[in-house]
């Protein structure tokens, strides 16, 4: 009986051990099978950077150098604007591609631990800086009306002559038409720039025309087209010139019209951008500064009141006083105005025509 009890106590033990080991082995194999070879992490700290990391940094640096050279050539050496716009578009596309490549290379470095983190960081920073330029322009455009042509006369804007031929000859990608868009721009100008109005001056068209030329000379603008007022044809005069923006160097065309208005003259100004869909308020500010300068020239050259024509006796008395005073007398000297040239100063100082 003791033998039976011993056999009973020893019997099951050897049979349970193999079952437990087998079960553990099966569980471990199942875990490995679920895990799969693709989820394993391989560390390659000594491996060189991937081609994505290398080319991402190269493309980013090439893009920023190209953009800087293009901006300098366009602003200082008159690189055609359509060519500069095409190059800039390619630069921004390349920067976006470099950023995508840097992201993929960064994920690879995160998983494998290989080299190239510095290249990825450099490409990402440079690409983000380049892409921030068009992004900031898009954000700022929401603060300004989407117009590129403003005028002081919305019902009958002054027409371009020289700029019309220049734009037709230039052509190219993104150039704006010279014709005024009409109500589409007029309504936005009334809502955002209600202060832009025609300027009426108490001078005949000939003198008002000279005032405009003096104002342009003061602002150091070179005219491209001049048509003085013709009294027989209604006394309407036109002046055109081109101006460039300070930062990007984009060209804007300006036309000024001088026509009779009652006993005086009316001055209308129109400023139009050749390129772009938003001028960010530049044309309106240019018109304001020009009108302000014309008013300053007008106030600085107010003509003296007209006097009655003296008779022969008064002429003799005036000549006698002049001889007594001498040619070097202070009453005969007139201090020159350095702000105006002699050609622009004399027409503004002469008195009104005698009746």
PAKEDO-489167 format. One record per residue (C-alpha): residue number from 0; residue in one letter; x, y, z. Coordinates in pm, 1 decimal, padded with zeros to 6 digits. Layout:
<kefis>
i; aa; x; y; z
NUM; A; X; Y; Z
...
</kefis>
This chain:
<kefis>
i; aa; x; y; z
0; X; 00000.0; 00000.0; 00000.0
1; X; 00285.8; 00232.9; 00076.5
2; X; 00436.3; 00150.5; -00258.0
3; X; 00113.1; 00237.0; -00430.6
4; X; 00091.3; 00565.1; -00248.9
5; X; 00448.9; 00646.8; -00343.9
6; X; 00379.8; 00566.6; -00706.2
7; X; 00068.4; 00776.1; -00701.0
8; X; 00257.7; 01071.1; -00553.0
9; X; 00546.2; 01045.7; -00799.5
10; X; 00348.0; 00960.3; -01109.9
11; X; 00182.1; 01283.3; -01217.7
12; X; 00481.5; 01510.8; -01152.1
13; X; 00696.7; 01402.1; -01447.8
14; X; 00400.3; 01434.8; -01685.5
15; X; 00308.5; 01799.8; -01587.2
16; X; 00656.2; 01950.3; -01637.9
17; X; 00679.7; 01890.6; -02014.1
18; X; 00328.8; 02031.4; -02068.2
19; X; 00416.0; 02357.0; -01890.7
20; X; 00738.4; 02402.8; -02087.1
21; X; 00562.2; 02334.2; -02413.2
22; X; 00291.2; 02584.1; -02331.0
23; X; 00547.8; 02855.4; -02252.9
24; X; 00730.2; 02787.6; -02577.2
25; X; 00408.7; 02812.1; -02775.3
26; X; 00314.3; 03143.7; -02611.2
27; X; 00656.8; 03290.2; -02683.7
28; X; 00641.1; 03176.7; -03046.2
29; X; 00296.3; 03328.6; -03085.1
30; X; 00420.8; 03661.0; -02948.6
31; X; 00711.0; 03661.2; -03191.7
32; X; 00477.3; 03574.0; -03471.8
33; X; 00241.9; 03859.8; -03387.4
34; X; 00530.8; 04097.9; -03356.8
35; X; 00673.6; 04011.4; -03696.7
36; X; 01011.5; 04106.4; -03839.7
37; X; 00889.4; 04451.3; -03962.4
38; X; 00841.6; 04586.9; -03612.2
39; X; 01192.9; 04522.8; -03502.3
40; X; 01411.4; 04828.4; -03437.6
41; X; 01751.8; 04830.9; -03601.8
42; X; 02008.8; 05080.8; -03473.0
43; X; 02261.9; 05208.4; -03726.6
44; X; 02436.3; 05495.2; -03551.6
45; X; 02746.4; 05458.7; -03770.9
46; X; 02552.9; 05456.4; -04098.8
47; X; 02588.6; 05766.3; -04325.5
48; X; 02295.0; 06003.0; -04385.9
49; X; 02035.5; 05899.3; -04637.6
50; X; 02012.4; 06059.4; -04979.6
51; X; 01693.8; 06237.3; -04872.6
52; X; 01872.9; 06416.1; -04589.5
53; X; 02165.5; 06512.9; -04812.7
54; X; 01956.1; 06643.4; -05100.4
55; X; 01706.1; 06816.6; -04873.8
56; X; 01982.4; 07038.6; -04732.8
57; X; 02132.9; 07099.2; -05076.4
58; X; 01802.9; 07199.0; -05234.9
59; X; 01714.8; 07428.4; -04944.1
60; X; 02047.5; 07613.9; -04960.2
61; X; 02032.4; 07639.2; -05340.0
62; X; 01680.1; 07783.1; -05318.5
63; X; 01767.8; 08058.7; -05072.3
64; X; 02077.1; 08161.8; -05271.1
65; X; 01875.8; 08169.2; -05593.9
66; X; 01603.0; 08382.4; -05437.8
67; X; 01850.7; 08636.9; -05301.6
68; X; 02032.5; 08669.3; -05634.7
69; X; 01702.9; 08704.6; -05821.3
70; X; 01581.8; 08977.6; -05584.6
71; X; 01906.7; 09174.3; -05624.6
72; X; 01902.7; 09143.1; -06004.0
73; X; 01538.5; 09249.5; -06022.8
74; X; 01569.2; 09544.0; -05784.6
75; X; 01903.9; 09685.3; -05892.7
76; X; 01981.7; 09552.3; -06241.5
77; X; 01634.1; 09561.1; -06399.1
78; X; 01575.5; 09188.7; -06437.9
79; X; 01239.0; 09153.2; -06617.7
80; X; 00958.1; 09103.6; -06371.3
81; X; 00803.6; 08800.4; -06551.1
82; X; 01140.1; 08623.3; -06537.2
83; X; 01183.9; 08708.8; -06167.9
84; X; 00832.3; 08586.7; -06088.0
85; X; 00895.1; 08256.3; -06267.5
86; X; 01220.8; 08199.5; -06079.2
87; X; 01057.5; 08286.4; -05746.2
88; X; 00775.6; 08039.3; -05811.7
89; X; 01029.5; 07765.6; -05881.8
90; X; 01219.7; 07853.7; -05564.7
91; X; 00909.8; 07817.9; -05347.0
92; X; 00822.9; 07483.1; -05507.2
93; X; 01177.3; 07360.9; -05444.6
94; X; 01157.1; 07475.7; -05081.3
95; X; 00835.2; 07280.1; -05030.1
96; X; 00998.8; 06971.4; -05181.4
97; X; 01303.8; 07010.7; -04956.0
98; X; 01078.8; 07035.6; -04651.6
99; X; 00895.5; 06714.5; -04745.1
100; X; 01226.5; 06533.1; -04798.8
101; X; 01354.4; 06657.5; -04463.8
102; X; 01046.3; 06525.9; -04284.2
103; X; 01086.0; 06178.3; -04435.8
104; X; 01458.6; 06174.3; -04357.7
105; X; 01388.8; 06287.1; -04002.7
106; X; 01149.1; 05997.3; -03945.8
107; X; 01412.7; 05757.2; -04073.4
108; X; 01671.6; 05900.8; -03837.1
109; X; 01424.5; 05875.9; -03548.4
110; X; 01371.7; 05503.7; -03612.9
111; X; 01719.2; 05389.0; -03710.1
112; X; 01936.3; 05639.5; -03524.3
113; X; 02161.0; 05697.3; -03826.2
114; X; 02348.0; 06021.2; -03899.8
115; X; 02212.3; 06330.8; -04079.2
116; X; 02011.6; 06510.0; -03810.2
117; X; 02199.3; 06837.1; -03869.6
118; X; 02117.7; 06827.6; -04240.0
119; X; 01751.7; 06763.2; -04167.7
120; X; 01732.5; 07053.5; -03922.6
121; X; 01908.4; 07288.7; -04166.2
122; X; 01681.3; 07194.6; -04455.6
123; X; 01369.8; 07231.0; -04240.7
124; X; 01461.2; 07575.9; -04105.2
125; X; 01565.9; 07719.6; -04442.4
126; X; 01259.2; 07579.3; -04618.6
127; X; 01023.0; 07715.1; -04355.4
128; X; 01180.2; 08061.4; -04382.5
129; X; 01138.0; 08059.8; -04760.8
130; X; 00780.6; 07936.6; -04744.7
131; X; 00699.7; 08202.4; -04484.9
132; X; 00737.6; 08470.7; -04756.0
133; X; 00437.4; 08372.0; -04970.8
134; X; 00245.0; 08273.8; -04659.4
135; X; 00291.9; 08618.6; -04502.3
136; X; 00195.4; 08788.8; -04828.6
137; X; -00124.3; 08583.7; -04839.7
138; X; -00207.4; 08673.8; -04479.0
139; X; -00138.8; 09045.7; -04526.8
140; X; -00353.9; 09056.6; -04838.9
141; X; -00663.0; 09003.1; -04626.1
142; X; -00606.8; 09345.9; -04463.0
143; X; -00617.3; 09537.4; -04794.2
144; X; -00871.6; 09554.2; -05076.5
145; X; -00787.0; 09335.0; -05374.9
146; X; -00736.6; 09624.6; -05617.5
147; X; -00435.3; 09736.9; -05818.4
148; X; -00571.5; 10054.9; -05980.1
149; X; -00689.7; 10370.9; -05799.7
150; X; -00796.8; 10706.2; -05939.1
151; X; -00938.5; 11035.2; -05818.4
152; X; -01203.1; 11032.4; -06093.2
153; X; -01405.5; 10711.4; -06079.5
154; X; -01658.1; 10815.3; -06345.2
155; X; -01397.6; 10899.9; -06612.0
156; X; -01046.7; 10789.4; -06506.3
157; X; -00747.9; 10937.5; -06690.5
158; X; -00625.9; 10712.7; -06972.4
159; X; -00268.5; 10595.4; -07018.6
160; X; -00074.6; 10662.4; -07336.2
161; X; 00286.6; 10560.7; -07282.0
162; X; 00208.1; 10285.7; -07029.6
163; X; -00040.5; 10131.2; -07270.7
164; X; 00224.7; 10075.4; -07535.4
165; X; 00481.1; 09958.0; -07278.6
166; X; 00250.2; 09694.9; -07131.3
167; X; 00147.1; 09575.8; -07474.9
168; X; 00512.7; 09537.2; -07574.6
169; X; 00618.6; 09376.1; -07246.9
170; X; 00341.3; 09122.1; -07203.2
171; X; 00445.6; 08823.7; -06995.1
172; X; 00298.8; 08624.4; -06711.4
173; X; 00072.3; 08805.3; -06468.3
174; X; 00075.7; 09154.0; -06625.0
175; X; -00235.7; 09359.0; -06550.3
176; X; -00442.0; 09517.0; -06830.4
177; X; -00413.2; 09891.5; -06873.0
178; X; -00791.3; 09945.7; -06899.0
179; X; -00963.3; 10050.9; -06576.3
180; X; -01172.2; 09759.0; -06436.4
181; X; -01470.1; 09984.7; -06365.3
182; X; -01723.2; 09923.2; -06088.4
183; X; -01533.5; 09620.5; -05954.8
184; X; -01250.0; 09845.0; -05834.0
185; X; -01454.1; 10162.4; -05790.0
186; X; -01678.7; 10015.6; -05520.5
187; X; -01383.2; 09888.3; -05319.5
188; X; -01202.9; 10221.3; -05352.0
189; X; -01506.0; 10409.5; -05220.6
190; X; -01523.8; 10173.4; -04923.6
191; X; -01152.5; 10177.4; -04833.8
192; X; -01013.4; 10502.9; -04980.2
193; X; -01293.7; 10761.0; -04962.8
194; X; -01041.2; 11048.2; -04931.0
195; X; -00913.5; 11017.3; -05288.5
196; X; -01083.2; 11306.5; -05468.1
197; X; -01000.9; 11539.6; -05755.7
198; X; -00793.0; 11845.6; -05668.8
199; X; -00929.4; 12183.0; -05782.9
200; X; -00678.0; 12470.2; -05786.9
201; X; -00744.8; 12840.7; -05857.5
202; X; -00501.0; 12853.3; -06148.3
203; X; -00539.2; 12828.4; -06524.8
204; X; -00447.2; 12489.0; -06676.2
205; X; -00105.9; 12611.0; -06795.3
206; X; 00001.6; 12714.5; -06445.6
207; X; -00155.0; 12407.9; -06283.5
208; X; 00039.2; 12191.7; -06528.5
209; X; 00362.5; 12359.8; -06421.6
210; X; 00274.1; 12304.9; -06056.3
211; X; 00242.4; 11932.5; -06123.9
212; X; 00582.3; 11926.1; -06294.3
213; X; 00734.8; 12105.8; -05997.1
214; X; 00582.5; 11851.8; -05758.5
215; X; 00721.1; 11562.0; -05962.8
216; X; 01064.1; 11724.0; -05971.5
217; X; 01047.8; 11763.4; -05593.9
218; X; 00973.3; 11392.0; -05556.2
219; X; 01250.4; 11309.7; -05807.8
220; X; 01028.0; 11141.0; -06062.3
221; X; 01126.4; 11125.8; -06429.0
222; X; 00833.1; 11175.8; -06663.7
223; X; 00787.0; 10936.6; -06956.2
224; X; 00515.3; 11132.9; -07136.7
225; X; 00418.8; 11502.0; -07134.6
226; X; 00133.4; 11671.1; -07322.6
227; X; 00091.3; 12035.0; -07210.0
228; X; -00258.8; 12182.1; -07204.1
229; X; -00378.6; 12307.3; -07540.1
230; X; -00607.0; 12606.3; -07494.7
231; X; -00767.3; 12560.4; -07834.8
232; X; -00841.4; 12190.2; -07769.4
233; X; -00997.4; 12250.1; -07427.9
234; X; -00688.2; 12303.4; -07216.2
235; X; -00636.6; 11938.2; -07111.2
236; X; -00284.6; 11820.5; -07030.0
237; X; -00139.4; 11480.0; -06946.2
238; X; 00172.7; 11366.1; -06762.4
239; X; 00289.1; 11006.9; -06713.9
240; X; 00570.1; 10851.0; -06515.0
241; X; 00665.2; 10513.3; -06367.5
242; X; 00751.5; 10437.3; -06007.9
243; X; 00891.6; 10124.8; -05840.8
244; X; 00808.0; 09980.2; -05501.1
245; X; 01076.4; 10006.4; -05235.6
246; X; 01125.8; 09640.3; -05142.1
247; X; 01029.0; 09423.0; -05439.3
248; X; 01092.5; 09681.9; -05710.2
249; X; 00761.1; 09622.5; -05889.1
250; X; 00668.6; 09889.5; -06143.7
251; X; 00358.0; 10107.4; -06108.5
252; X; 00234.4; 10347.3; -06376.9
253; X; 00094.0; 10692.7; -06295.1
254; X; -00096.5; 10932.1; -06517.8
255; X; -00195.5; 11288.9; -06422.8
256; X; -00463.0; 11487.9; -06604.2
257; X; -00501.7; 11867.2; -06586.7
258; X; -00819.9; 12018.0; -06732.5
259; X; -01014.1; 12344.0; -06692.3
260; X; -01264.9; 12367.5; -06408.6
261; X; -01453.8; 12696.9; -06397.4
262; X; -01203.9; 12976.8; -06348.7
263; X; -00938.9; 12733.8; -06226.1
264; X; -00820.8; 12381.3; -06304.6
265; X; -00889.9; 12027.4; -06190.1
266; X; -00611.5; 11774.5; -06135.2
267; X; -00684.0; 11401.3; -06146.6
268; X; -00433.2; 11127.4; -06068.3
269; X; -00445.9; 10756.5; -06148.2
270; X; -00195.3; 10498.5; -06023.6
271; X; -00195.5; 10140.2; -06153.9
272; X; 00024.9; 09838.5; -06075.8
273; X; 00162.7; 09638.4; -06364.5
274; X; 00184.4; 09310.1; -06172.4
275; X; 00007.8; 09144.7; -05884.2
276; X; -00349.5; 09119.1; -05762.9
277; X; -00312.0; 09339.9; -05453.4
278; X; -00113.1; 09661.7; -05414.7
279; X; -00132.9; 09663.1; -05030.4
280; X; -00239.0; 10028.8; -05036.8
281; X; 00068.7; 10147.2; -05227.6
282; X; -00115.9; 10317.0; -05512.6
283; X; -00348.7; 10506.4; -05279.9
284; X; -00056.4; 10627.7; -05069.8
285; X; 00128.4; 10743.0; -05382.4
286; X; -00172.1; 10947.4; -05496.5
287; X; -00203.9; 11108.0; -05151.2
288; X; 00162.4; 11209.5; -05141.7
289; X; 00149.0; 11354.5; -05492.4
290; X; -00162.6; 11561.7; -05424.2
291; X; -00010.8; 11684.2; -05100.0
292; X; 00304.7; 11791.7; -05281.5
293; X; 00100.9; 11975.6; -05546.3
294; X; -00086.8; 12165.0; -05274.8
295; X; 00247.9; 12254.4; -05116.3
296; X; 00376.2; 12390.0; -05447.8
297; X; 00053.2; 12585.8; -05490.3
298; X; 00080.1; 12748.2; -05149.2
299; X; 00446.4; 12831.5; -05203.6
300; X; 00377.9; 13012.6; -05531.8
301; X; 00064.8; 13219.5; -05467.6
302; X; 00055.6; 13493.3; -05734.9
303; X; 00048.8; 13857.5; -05628.0
304; X; -00278.3; 14052.9; -05668.7
305; X; -00322.9; 14212.2; -06007.9
306; X; -00256.9; 14585.2; -06026.6
307; X; -00396.0; 14846.8; -06258.9
308; X; -00176.3; 14934.4; -06555.7
309; X; 00019.1; 15251.3; -06473.4
310; X; 00013.3; 15546.1; -06711.1
311; X; 00311.6; 15717.7; -06872.1
312; X; 00369.6; 15951.4; -06574.7
313; X; 00388.6; 15662.7; -06333.9
314; X; 00633.0; 15484.2; -06565.7
315; X; 00866.5; 15782.7; -06558.4
316; X; 00844.4; 15809.3; -06179.9
317; X; 00912.3; 15435.9; -06141.1
318; X; 01215.8; 15455.2; -06371.4
319; X; 01348.5; 15754.3; -06176.4
320; X; 01314.1; 15569.9; -05843.8
321; X; 01490.3; 15269.8; -05992.6
322; X; 01786.2; 15484.4; -06106.8
323; X; 01810.3; 15643.3; -05765.4
324; X; 01802.3; 15302.6; -05596.8
325; X; 02070.2; 15153.3; -05821.1
326; X; 02088.3; 14816.7; -05991.9
327; X; 02233.4; 14642.6; -05684.9
328; X; 01957.1; 14751.6; -05451.3
329; X; 01796.3; 14487.3; -05230.4
330; X; 01456.7; 14567.5; -05376.2
331; X; 01564.1; 14437.5; -05718.1
332; X; 01713.4; 14111.8; -05592.8
333; X; 01507.3; 13795.2; -05554.9
334; X; 01630.2; 13505.5; -05344.8
335; X; 01634.5; 13181.9; -05549.2
336; X; 01440.4; 12881.5; -05431.9
337; X; 01679.1; 12580.7; -05430.9
338; X; 01387.2; 12337.3; -05426.1
339; X; 01282.2; 12430.2; -05779.0
340; X; 01466.9; 12452.6; -06106.1
341; X; 01463.9; 12778.3; -06299.5
342; X; 01259.3; 12617.3; -06574.8
343; X; 00980.6; 12519.5; -06334.8
344; X; 00996.1; 12827.5; -06114.0
345; X; 00922.5; 13108.2; -06358.4
346; X; 00576.7; 12997.2; -06487.1
347; X; 00445.5; 12958.4; -06132.5
348; X; 00556.6; 13310.5; -06027.1
349; X; 00412.8; 13508.0; -06311.1
350; X; 00097.0; 13701.5; -06249.5
351; X; -00239.2; 13617.7; -06391.1
352; X; -00302.3; 13740.0; -06747.7
353; X; -00438.8; 14091.6; -06782.5
354; X; -00795.6; 14129.1; -06900.0
</kefis>
